[in-house]
Amino acid sequence: MSQQKPIAAIEFFKGIDEPVVPQIRLTRSRDGRTGQAIFVFEGPQALDPEATGEITGMTLVDEEGQLVTREVKARFVNGKPSAIEATYIWKSEADFERFMRFAKRYAESHGMGYSEKSNPS
């Protein structure tokens, strides 16, 4: 039986899906045009000693193509890497809409729900 590839995935190494699902927080400017998504992966497979290569970025892959960020850093506990934090920045409403299409596909392909948290006025 072949394993079906998810319709959306996150990669730190080309062609290798990161199985750990991150916590994702979004922030947007008041006018909604710019913003960022902050990804936190606790104990990701990409940090395993067996992982090959250096992490130089994060790629969000889906049927529309790829979204790439180079803003990636490791978090250390007692001198050992424990988490990866990555930030994806968008600079237009079209970029935000493209990111949200990826996020919806990623949530669906990983059995996650999606919720919007509104800010109290």
N, CA, C and O atoms as CSV, one atom per row, in Angstrom:
chain,resi,resn,atom,element,x,y,z
A,1,MET,N,N,0.850,-1.183,0.000
A,1,MET,CA,C,0.000,0.000,0.000
A,1,MET,C,C,0.888,1.235,0.000
A,1,MET,O,O,1.763,1.361,0.857
A,2,SER,N,N,0.686,2.129,-0.922
A,2,SER,CA,C,1.529,3.321,-0.997
A,2,SER,C,C,0.963,4.417,-0.105
A,2,SER,O,O,-0.248,4.557,0.063
A,3,GLN,N,N,1.884,5.185,0.458
A,3,GLN,CA,C,1.483,6.286,1.321
A,3,GLN,C,C,1.217,7.514,0.449
A,3,GLN,O,O,2.058,7.899,-0.364
A,4,GLN,N,N,0.059,8.116,0.622
A,4,GLN,CA,C,-0.302,9.284,-0.180
A,4,GLN,C,C,0.379,10.525,0.387
A,4,GLN,O,O,0.353,10.757,1.596
A,5,LYS,N,N,0.978,11.310,-0.475
A,5,LYS,CA,C,1.648,12.543,-0.072
A,5,LYS,C,C,0.586,13.584,0.287
A,5,LYS,O,O,-0.409,13.708,-0.426
A,6,PRO,N,N,0.777,14.334,1.377
A,6,PRO,CA,C,-0.194,15.361,1.747
A,6,PRO,C,C,-0.350,16.392,0.632
A,6,PRO,O,O,0.563,16.609,-0.164
A,7,ILE,N,N,-1.532,17.025,0.589
A,7,ILE,CA,C,-1.746,18.044,-0.442
A,7,ILE,C,C,-1.021,19.328,-0.089
A,7,ILE,O,O,-0.868,20.198,-0.947
A,8,ALA,N,N,-0.569,19.472,1.152
A,8,ALA,CA,C,0.225,20.619,1.573
A,8,ALA,C,C,1.224,20.141,2.621
A,8,ALA,O,O,0.881,19.352,3.501
A,9,ALA,N,N,2.450,20.622,2.521
A,9,ALA,CA,C,3.493,20.184,3.443
A,9,ALA,C,C,4.457,21.324,3.728
A,9,ALA,O,O,4.503,22.322,3.008
A,10,ILE,N,N,5.229,21.149,4.802
A,10,ILE,CA,C,6.280,22.091,5.163
A,10,ILE,C,C,7.594,21.325,5.118
A,10,ILE,O,O,7.702,20.215,5.639
A,11,GLU,N,N,8.590,21.936,4.485
A,11,GLU,CA,C,9.890,21.295,4.334
A,11,GLU,C,C,11.005,22.212,4.841
A,11,GLU,O,O,10.982,23.423,4.618
A,12,PHE,N,N,11.988,21.604,5.534
A,12,PHE,CA,C,13.227,22.302,5.875
A,12,PHE,C,C,14.348,21.817,4.968
A,12,PHE,O,O,15.340,22.515,4.755
A,13,PHE,N,N,14.175,20.600,4.431
A,13,PHE,CA,C,15.105,20.015,3.465
A,13,PHE,C,C,14.288,19.665,2.227
A,13,PHE,O,O,13.207,19.088,2.346
A,14,LYS,N,N,14.785,20.002,1.050
A,14,LYS,CA,C,14.041,19.806,-0.199
A,14,LYS,C,C,13.552,18.364,-0.332
A,14,LYS,O,O,14.332,17.415,-0.259
A,15,GLY,N,N,12.232,18.225,-0.529
A,15,GLY,CA,C,11.630,16.923,-0.751
A,15,GLY,C,C,11.338,16.108,0.496
A,15,GLY,O,O,10.827,14.993,0.395
A,16,ILE,N,N,11.657,16.648,1.684
A,16,ILE,CA,C,11.418,15.919,2.934
A,16,ILE,C,C,10.390,16.684,3.766
A,16,ILE,O,O,10.672,17.766,4.281
A,17,ASP,N,N,9.190,16.101,3.890
A,17,ASP,CA,C,8.119,16.736,4.668
A,17,ASP,C,C,8.446,16.666,6.156
A,17,ASP,O,O,8.863,15.623,6.658
A,18,GLU,N,N,8.254,17.785,6.859
A,18,GLU,CA,C,8.424,17.819,8.311
A,18,GLU,C,C,7.139,17.277,8.929
A,18,GLU,O,O,6.076,17.874,8.763
A,19,PRO,N,N,7.227,16.132,9.654
A,19,PRO,CA,C,6.004,15.538,10.210
A,19,PRO,C,C,5.438,16.266,11.431
A,19,PRO,O,O,4.251,16.134,11.728
A,20,VAL,N,N,6.268,17.028,12.140
A,20,VAL,CA,C,5.780,17.746,13.321
A,20,VAL,C,C,4.948,18.938,12.862
A,20,VAL,O,O,5.401,19.766,12.072
A,21,VAL,N,N,3.729,19.005,13.372
A,21,VAL,CA,C,2.812,20.093,13.015
A,21,VAL,C,C,3.110,21.286,13.931
A,21,VAL,O,O,3.137,21.138,15.153
A,22,PRO,N,N,3.333,22.458,13.346
A,22,PRO,CA,C,3.696,23.618,14.166
A,22,PRO,C,C,2.497,24.332,14.753
A,22,PRO,O,O,1.359,24.159,14.316
A,23,GLN,N,N,2.790,25.141,15.760
A,23,GLN,CA,C,1.822,26.136,16.223
A,23,GLN,C,C,2.057,27.344,15.322
A,23,GLN,O,O,3.206,27.721,15.090
A,24,ILE,N,N,0.993,27.954,14.811
A,24,ILE,CA,C,1.127,29.078,13.890
A,24,ILE,C,C,0.338,30.266,14.424
A,24,ILE,O,O,-0.844,30.146,14.748
A,25,ARG,N,N,1.002,31.410,14.510
A,25,ARG,CA,C,0.337,32.656,14.935
A,25,ARG,C,C,0.445,33.664,13.802
A,25,ARG,O,O,1.500,33.804,13.184
A,26,LEU,N,N,-0.640,34.359,13.535
A,26,LEU,CA,C,-0.652,35.373,12.484
A,26,LEU,C,C,-0.785,36.757,13.092
A,26,LEU,O,O,-1.518,36.957,14.061
A,27,THR,N,N,-0.068,37.709,12.511
A,27,THR,CA,C,-0.258,39.111,12.857
A,27,THR,C,C,-0.390,39.877,11.555
A,27,THR,O,O,0.262,39.545,10.565
A,28,ARG,N,N,-1.240,40.910,11.553
A,28,ARG,CA,C,-1.442,41.725,10.350
A,28,ARG,C,C,-1.402,43.193,10.730
A,28,ARG,O,O,-1.715,43.571,11.858
A,29,SER,N,N,-1.009,44.010,9.765
A,29,SER,CA,C,-1.029,45.454,9.971
A,29,SER,C,C,-2.485,45.904,10.067
A,29,SER,O,O,-3.395,45.163,9.694
A,30,ARG,N,N,-2.695,47.094,10.557
A,30,ARG,CA,C,-4.069,47.605,10.711
A,30,ARG,C,C,-4.826,47.629,9.390
A,30,ARG,O,O,-6.025,47.353,9.358
A,31,ASP,N,N,-4.134,47.958,8.294
A,31,ASP,CA,C,-4.820,47.998,7.001
A,31,ASP,C,C,-4.922,46.607,6.359
A,31,ASP,O,O,-5.553,46.456,5.313
A,32,GLY,N,N,-4.307,45.595,6.978
A,32,GLY,CA,C,-4.436,44.223,6.497
A,32,GLY,C,C,-3.546,43.856,5.327
A,32,GLY,O,O,-3.572,42.715,4.868
A,33,ARG,N,N,-2.762,44.798,4.838
A,33,ARG,CA,C,-1.955,44.524,3.642
A,33,ARG,C,C,-0.700,43.717,3.936
A,33,ARG,O,O,-0.307,42.866,3.137
A,34,THR,N,N,-0.080,43.972,5.058
A,34,THR,CA,C,1.158,43.270,5.395
A,34,THR,C,C,0.958,42.488,6.683
A,34,THR,O,O,0.027,42.741,7.448
A,35,GLY,N,N,1.846,41.540,6.904
A,35,GLY,CA,C,1.762,40.764,8.130
A,35,GLY,C,C,2.747,39.631,8.107
A,35,GLY,O,O,3.605,39.534,7.229
A,36,GLN,N,N,2.604,38.771,9.100
A,36,GLN,CA,C,3.509,37.642,9.197
A,36,GLN,C,C,2.843,36.457,9.873
A,36,GLN,O,O,1.899,36.598,10.650
A,37,ALA,N,N,3.369,35.290,9.548
A,37,ALA,CA,C,2.964,34.051,10.199
A,37,ALA,C,C,4.193,33.526,10.926
A,37,ALA,O,O,5.256,33.365,10.326
A,38,ILE,N,N,4.046,33.261,12.207
A,38,ILE,CA,C,5.152,32.755,13.007
A,38,ILE,C,C,4.871,31.288,13.303
A,38,ILE,O,O,3.861,30.946,13.917
A,39,PHE,N,N,5.778,30.431,12.859
A,39,PHE,CA,C,5.669,28.983,13.024
A,39,PHE,C,C,6.595,28.543,14.147
A,39,PHE,O,O,7.761,28.936,14.178
A,40,VAL,N,N,6.082,27.724,15.078
A,40,VAL,CA,C,6.925,27.156,16.126
A,40,VAL,C,C,6.765,25.638,16.082
A,40,VAL,O,O,5.679,25.103,16.303
A,41,PHE,N,N,7.871,24.963,15.793
A,41,PHE,CA,C,7.913,23.496,15.738
A,41,PHE,C,C,8.634,23.007,16.983
A,41,PHE,O,O,9.836,23.235,17.121
A,42,GLU,N,N,7.935,22.342,17.890
A,42,GLU,CA,C,8.554,21.780,19.096
A,42,GLU,C,C,9.062,20.378,18.774
A,42,GLU,O,O,8.284,19.513,18.372
A,43,GLY,N,N,10.355,20.151,18.949
A,43,GLY,CA,C,10.946,18.834,18.697
A,43,GLY,C,C,10.814,18.364,17.261
A,43,GLY,O,O,10.445,17.210,17.041
A,44,PRO,N,N,11.098,19.203,16.272
A,44,PRO,CA,C,10.924,18.788,14.886
A,44,PRO,C,C,11.946,17.734,14.462
A,44,PRO,O,O,13.059,17.674,14.984
A,45,GLN,N,N,11.541,16.921,13.519
A,45,GLN,CA,C,12.412,15.883,12.989
A,45,GLN,C,C,13.646,16.498,12.317
A,45,GLN,O,O,14.710,15.879,12.294
A,46,ALA,N,N,13.509,17.695,11.779
A,46,ALA,CA,C,14.628,18.369,11.107
A,46,ALA,C,C,15.810,18.603,12.044
A,46,ALA,O,O,16.930,18.801,11.575
A,47,LEU,N,N,15.585,18.585,13.358
A,47,LEU,CA,C,16.672,18.788,14.319
A,47,LEU,C,C,17.281,17.485,14.805
A,47,LEU,O,O,18.239,17.509,15.577
A,48,ASP,N,N,16.748,16.341,14.371
A,48,ASP,CA,C,17.306,15.057,14.778
A,48,ASP,C,C,18.763,14.968,14.355
A,48,ASP,O,O,19.138,15.499,13.310
A,49,PRO,N,N,19.594,14.297,15.160
A,49,PRO,CA,C,20.997,14.142,14.782
A,49,PRO,C,C,21.174,13.444,13.429
A,49,PRO,O,O,22.172,13.671,12.746
A,50,GLU,N,N,20.221,12.602,13.039
A,50,GLU,CA,C,20.301,11.892,11.764
A,50,GLU,C,C,19.963,12.789,10.573
A,50,GLU,O,O,20.235,12.425,9.429
A,51,ALA,N,N,19.374,13.960,10.833
A,51,ALA,CA,C,19.002,14.871,9.741
A,51,ALA,C,C,20.266,15.322,9.015
A,51,ALA,O,O,21.277,15.653,9.634
A,52,THR,N,N,20.179,15.326,7.704
A,52,THR,CA,C,21.353,15.702,6.924
A,52,THR,C,C,21.235,17.126,6.427
A,52,THR,O,O,20.165,17.569,6.009
A,53,GLY,N,N,22.330,17.824,6.476
A,53,GLY,CA,C,22.362,19.173,5.936
A,53,GLY,C,C,22.059,20.243,6.959
A,53,GLY,O,O,21.700,19.970,8.104
A,54,GLU,N,N,22.218,21.469,6.502
A,54,GLU,CA,C,21.971,22.644,7.317
A,54,GLU,C,C,20.621,23.231,6.935
A,54,GLU,O,O,20.282,23.300,5.754
A,55,ILE,N,N,19.860,23.650,7.920
A,55,ILE,CA,C,18.568,24.285,7.658
A,55,ILE,C,C,18.833,25.731,7.267
A,55,ILE,O,O,19.367,26.509,8.058
A,56,THR,N,N,18.460,26.086,6.048
A,56,THR,CA,C,18.684,27.454,5.575
A,56,THR,C,C,17.370,28.181,5.289
A,56,THR,O,O,17.373,29.355,4.917
A,57,GLY,N,N,16.253,27.481,5.463
A,57,GLY,CA,C,14.969,28.107,5.213
A,57,GLY,C,C,13.835,27.120,5.416
A,57,GLY,O,O,14.056,25.953,5.739
A,58,MET,N,N,12.628,27.605,5.224
A,58,MET,CA,C,11.425,26.790,5.327
A,58,MET,C,C,10.629,26.993,4.053
A,58,MET,O,O,10.442,28.121,3.597
A,59,THR,N,N,10.157,25.881,3.475
A,59,THR,CA,C,9.367,25.938,2.251
A,59,THR,C,C,7.977,25.381,2.522
A,59,THR,O,O,7.832,24.282,3.058
A,60,LEU,N,N,6.961,26.144,2.149
A,60,LEU,CA,C,5.572,25.714,2.262
A,60,LEU,C,C,5.184,25.249,0.864
A,60,LEU,O,O,5.234,26.030,-0.087
A,61,VAL,N,N,4.796,23.980,0.733
A,61,VAL,CA,C,4.553,23.389,-0.575
A,61,VAL,C,C,3.096,22.942,-0.683
A,61,VAL,O,O,2.577,22.273,0.211
A,62,ASP,N,N,2.441,23.318,-1.785
A,62,ASP,CA,C,1.096,22.826,-2.065
A,62,ASP,C,C,0.894,22.775,-3.569
A,62,ASP,O,O,1.837,22.966,-4.336
A,63,GLU,N,N,-0.333,22.518,-3.988
A,63,GLU,CA,C,-0.614,22.345,-5.418
A,63,GLU,C,C,-0.374,23.616,-6.239
A,63,GLU,O,O,-0.224,23.539,-7.459
A,64,GLU,N,N,-0.336,24.782,-5.586
A,64,GLU,CA,C,-0.090,26.030,-6.305
A,64,GLU,C,C,1.397,26.327,-6.471
A,64,GLU,O,O,1.775,27.178,-7.276
A,65,GLY,N,N,2.238,25.632,-5.715
A,65,GLY,CA,C,3.669,25.883,-5.799
A,65,GLY,C,C,4.307,25.969,-4.428
A,65,GLY,O,O,3.997,25.179,-3.536
A,66,GLN,N,N,5.204,26.935,-4.265
A,66,GLN,CA,C,5.973,27.051,-3.030
A,66,GLN,C,C,5.982,28.484,-2.512
A,66,GLN,O,O,5.987,29.449,-3.275
A,67,LEU,N,N,5.985,28.584,-1.179
A,67,LEU,CA,C,6.224,29.847,-0.481
A,67,LEU,C,C,7.485,29.594,0.340
A,67,LEU,O,O,7.577,28.581,1.033
A,68,VAL,N,N,8.457,30.502,0.270
A,68,VAL,CA,C,9.739,30.266,0.915
A,68,VAL,C,C,10.095,31.410,1.850
A,68,VAL,O,O,9.867,32.579,1.540
A,69,THR,N,N,10.665,31.052,3.013
A,69,THR,CA,C,11.222,32.056,3.914
A,69,THR,C,C,12.603,31.592,4.351
A,69,THR,O,O,12.850,30.397,4.508
A,70,ARG,N,N,13.490,32.542,4.543
A,70,ARG,CA,C,14.840,32.257,5.055
A,70,ARG,C,C,14.942,32.644,6.528
A,70,ARG,O,O,15.985,32.451,7.153
A,71,GLU,N,N,13.859,33.189,7.082
A,71,GLU,CA,C,13.865,33.612,8.487
A,71,GLU,C,C,13.546,32.426,9.387
A,71,GLU,O,O,12.408,32.225,9.810
A,72,VAL,N,N,14.584,31.652,9.663
A,72,VAL,CA,C,14.445,30.434,10.456
A,72,VAL,C,C,15.539,30.423,11.514
A,72,VAL,O,O,16.699,30.713,11.221
A,73,LYS,N,N,15.162,30.087,12.750
A,73,LYS,CA,C,16.164,29.983,13.811
A,73,LYS,C,C,15.812,28.824,14.733
A,73,LYS,O,O,14.650,28.445,14.877
A,74,ALA,N,N,16.843,28.278,15.348
A,74,ALA,CA,C,16.651,27.173,16.292
A,74,ALA,C,C,16.587,27.739,17.705
A,74,ALA,O,O,17.225,28.744,18.019
A,75,ARG,N,N,15.809,27.077,18.547
A,75,ARG,CA,C,15.742,27.422,19.973
A,75,ARG,C,C,16.438,26.292,20.728
A,75,ARG,O,O,16.199,25.119,20.442
A,76,PHE,N,N,17.286,26.632,21.677
A,76,PHE,CA,C,18.076,25.645,22.400
A,76,PHE,C,C,17.684,25.571,23.870
A,76,PHE,O,O,17.340,26.580,24.486
A,77,VAL,N,N,17.741,24.349,24.429
A,77,VAL,CA,C,17.534,24.129,25.854
A,77,VAL,C,C,18.703,23.270,26.323
A,77,VAL,O,O,18.947,22.194,25.778
A,78,ASN,N,N,19.423,23.747,27.335
A,78,ASN,CA,C,20.603,23.051,27.841
A,78,ASN,C,C,21.592,22.715,26.732
A,78,ASN,O,O,22.177,21.632,26.719
A,79,GLY,N,N,21.774,23.645,25.809
A,79,GLY,CA,C,22.749,23.475,24.740
A,79,GLY,C,C,22.334,22.574,23.600
A,79,GLY,O,O,23.117,22.341,22.679
A,80,LYS,N,N,21.105,22.058,23.646
A,80,LYS,CA,C,20.623,21.180,22.575
A,80,LYS,C,C,19.443,21.828,21.861
A,80,LYS,O,O,18.589,22.437,22.505
A,81,PRO,N,N,19.388,21.701,20.527
A,81,PRO,CA,C,18.259,22.297,19.808
A,81,PRO,C,C,16.949,21.608,20.193
A,81,PRO,O,O,16.865,20.380,20.211
A,82,SER,N,N,15.924,22.418,20.502
A,82,SER,CA,C,14.649,21.842,20.927
A,82,SER,C,C,13.477,22.261,20.050
A,82,SER,O,O,12.443,21.593,20.030
A,83,ALA,N,N,13.634,23.355,19.334
A,83,ALA,CA,C,12.519,23.856,18.527
A,83,ALA,C,C,13.066,24.672,17.363
A,83,ALA,O,O,14.208,25.131,17.371
A,84,ILE,N,N,12.205,24.835,16.361
A,84,ILE,CA,C,12.514,25.712,15.239
A,84,ILE,C,C,11.427,26.774,15.192
A,84,ILE,O,O,10.237,26.469,15.272
A,85,GLU,N,N,11.855,28.033,15.060
A,85,GLU,CA,C,10.926,29.139,14.869
A,85,GLU,C,C,11.197,29.725,13.490
A,85,GLU,O,O,12.339,30.030,13.144
A,86,ALA,N,N,10.134,29.879,12.709
A,86,ALA,CA,C,10.264,30.428,11.359
A,86,ALA,C,C,9.201,31.497,11.166
A,86,ALA,O,O,8.095,31.384,11.695
A,87,THR,N,N,9.534,32.528,10.414
A,87,THR,CA,C,8.605,33.621,10.154
A,87,THR,C,C,8.434,33.794,8.652
A,87,THR,O,O,9.404,33.995,7.921
A,88,TYR,N,N,7.179,33.713,8.202
A,88,TYR,CA,C,6.847,33.981,6.802
A,88,TYR,C,C,6.171,35.342,6.761
A,88,TYR,O,O,5.187,35.568,7.466
A,89,ILE,N,N,6.693,36.256,5.939
A,89,ILE,CA,C,6.169,37.625,5.852
A,89,ILE,C,C,5.482,37.829,4.507
A,89,ILE,O,O,5.999,37.415,3.469
A,90,TRP,N,N,4.306,38.474,4.530
A,90,TRP,CA,C,3.654,38.845,3.275
A,90,TRP,C,C,3.558,40.363,3.209
A,90,TRP,O,O,3.474,41.043,4.231
A,91,LYS,N,N,3.572,40.879,1.976
A,91,LYS,CA,C,3.610,42.327,1.777
A,91,LYS,C,C,2.458,42.855,0.955
A,91,LYS,O,O,2.458,44.025,0.572
A,92,SER,N,N,1.460,42.003,0.672
A,92,SER,CA,C,0.283,42.465,-0.074
A,92,SER,C,C,-0.906,41.587,0.291
A,92,SER,O,O,-0.747,40.500,0.846
A,93,GLU,N,N,-2.090,42.074,-0.027
A,93,GLU,CA,C,-3.313,41.299,0.217
A,93,GLU,C,C,-3.284,40.008,-0.590
A,93,GLU,O,O,-3.725,38.967,-0.102
A,94,ALA,N,N,-2.770,40.056,-1.821
A,94,ALA,CA,C,-2.680,38.850,-2.668
A,94,ALA,C,C,-1.754,37.813,-2.037
A,94,ALA,O,O,-2.052,36.618,-2.060
A,95,ASP,N,N,-0.621,38.268,-1.469
A,95,ASP,CA,C,0.304,37.345,-0.791
A,95,ASP,C,C,-0.373,36.716,0.422
A,95,ASP,O,O,-0.206,35.525,0.686
A,96,PHE,N,N,-1.149,37.529,1.167
A,96,PHE,CA,C,-1.855,37.007,2.341
A,96,PHE,C,C,-2.876,35.954,1.915
A,96,PHE,O,O,-2.964,34.889,2.526
A,97,GLU,N,N,-3.642,36.249,0.875
A,97,GLU,CA,C,-4.648,35.295,0.401
A,97,GLU,C,C,-3.991,33.997,-0.058
A,97,GLU,O,O,-4.529,32.916,0.180
A,98,ARG,N,N,-2.834,34.091,-0.713
A,98,ARG,CA,C,-2.104,32.901,-1.141
A,98,ARG,C,C,-1.653,32.093,0.074
A,98,ARG,O,O,-1.777,30.868,0.091
A,99,PHE,N,N,-1.122,32.789,1.099
A,99,PHE,CA,C,-0.713,32.092,2.323
A,99,PHE,C,C,-1.906,31.393,2.973
A,99,PHE,O,O,-1.785,30.253,3.421
A,100,MET,N,N,-3.043,32.058,3.028
A,100,MET,CA,C,-4.219,31.469,3.670
A,100,MET,C,C,-4.717,30.237,2.908
A,100,MET,O,O,-5.210,29.296,3.528
A,101,ARG,N,N,-4.598,30.226,1.589
A,101,ARG,CA,C,-4.964,29.020,0.832
A,101,ARG,C,C,-4.045,27.864,1.216
A,101,ARG,O,O,-4.497,26.732,1.387
A,102,PHE,N,N,-2.737,28.160,1.351
A,102,PHE,CA,C,-1.809,27.119,1.816
A,102,PHE,C,C,-2.218,26.643,3.212
A,102,PHE,O,O,-2.305,25.440,3.457
A,103,ALA,N,N,-2.468,27.579,4.119
A,103,ALA,CA,C,-2.789,27.234,5.512
A,103,ALA,C,C,-4.028,26.340,5.584
A,103,ALA,O,O,-4.062,25.386,6.361
A,104,LYS,N,N,-5.034,26.642,4.784
A,104,LYS,CA,C,-6.251,25.827,4.781
A,104,LYS,C,C,-5.948,24.415,4.278
A,104,LYS,O,O,-6.409,23.435,4.864
A,105,ARG,N,N,-5.177,24.309,3.197
A,105,ARG,CA,C,-4.802,22.984,2.671
A,105,ARG,C,C,-3.962,22.212,3.687
A,105,ARG,O,O,-4.148,21.010,3.872
A,106,TYR,N,N,-3.038,22.913,4.342
A,106,TYR,CA,C,-2.175,22.261,5.333
A,106,TYR,C,C,-3.022,21.734,6.496
A,106,TYR,O,O,-2.837,20.601,6.941
A,107,ALA,N,N,-3.939,22.550,6.978
A,107,ALA,CA,C,-4.810,22.133,8.076
A,107,ALA,C,C,-5.642,20.920,7.670
A,107,ALA,O,O,-5.754,19.959,8.432
A,108,GLU,N,N,-6.223,20.961,6.478
A,108,GLU,CA,C,-7.041,19.835,6.016
A,108,GLU,C,C,-6.220,18.566,5.849
A,108,GLU,O,O,-6.675,17.484,6.220
A,109,SER,N,N,-5.013,18.683,5.296
A,109,SER,CA,C,-4.214,17.492,5.036
A,109,SER,C,C,-3.589,16.915,6.305
A,109,SER,O,O,-3.081,15.794,6.289
A,110,HIS,N,N,-3.623,17.676,7.412
A,110,HIS,CA,C,-3.076,17.179,8.674
A,110,HIS,C,C,-4.159,17.003,9.743
A,110,HIS,O,O,-3.851,16.888,10.930
A,111,GLY,N,N,-5.421,16.983,9.321
A,111,GLY,CA,C,-6.528,16.720,10.239
A,111,GLY,C,C,-6.707,17.779,11.309
A,111,GLY,O,O,-7.126,17.479,12.427
A,112,MET,N,N,-6.390,19.010,10.969
A,112,MET,CA,C,-6.490,20.099,11.939
A,112,MET,C,C,-7.702,20.963,11.647
A,112,MET,O,O,-8.216,20.992,10.529
A,113,GLY,N,N,-8.142,21.656,12.667
A,113,GLY,CA,C,-9.204,22.629,12.491
A,113,GLY,C,C,-8.593,23.991,12.251
A,113,GLY,O,O,-7.385,24.170,12.410
A,114,TYR,N,N,-9.407,24.943,11.872
A,114,TYR,CA,C,-8.953,26.302,11.637
A,114,TYR,C,C,-9.865,27.215,12.425
A,114,TYR,O,O,-11.086,27.067,12.383
A,115,SER,N,N,-9.281,28.160,13.145
A,115,SER,CA,C,-10.117,29.104,13.871
A,115,SER,C,C,-9.504,30.498,13.781
A,115,SER,O,O,-8.284,30.660,13.737
A,116,GLU,N,N,-10.374,31.488,13.755
A,116,GLU,CA,C,-9.918,32.866,13.753
A,116,GLU,C,C,-10.143,33.422,15.142
A,116,GLU,O,O,-11.208,33.254,15.737
A,117,LYS,N,N,-9.129,34.080,15.641
A,117,LYS,CA,C,-9.220,34.721,16.949
A,117,LYS,C,C,-9.352,36.205,16.708
A,117,LYS,O,O,-8.461,36.828,16.132
A,118,SER,N,N,-10.447,36.769,17.141
A,118,SER,CA,C,-10.626,38.208,16.905
A,118,SER,C,C,-10.068,38.988,18.082
A,118,SER,O,O,-10.027,38.500,19.211
A,119,ASN,N,N,-9.641,40.203,17.796
A,119,ASN,CA,C,-9.117,41.073,18.840
A,119,ASN,C,C,-10.261,41.884,19.444
A,119,ASN,O,O,-11.041,42.502,18.719
A,120,PRO,N,N,-10.357,41.881,20.773
A,120,PRO,CA,C,-11.414,42.697,21.392
A,120,PRO,C,C,-11.119,44.177,21.184
A,120,PRO,O,O,-9.961,44.593,21.219
A,121,SER,N,N,-12.151,44.962,20.971
A,121,SER,CA,C,-11.967,46.401,20.725
A,121,SER,C,C,-11.887,47.153,22.018
A,121,SER,O,O,-11.733,48.374,22.013
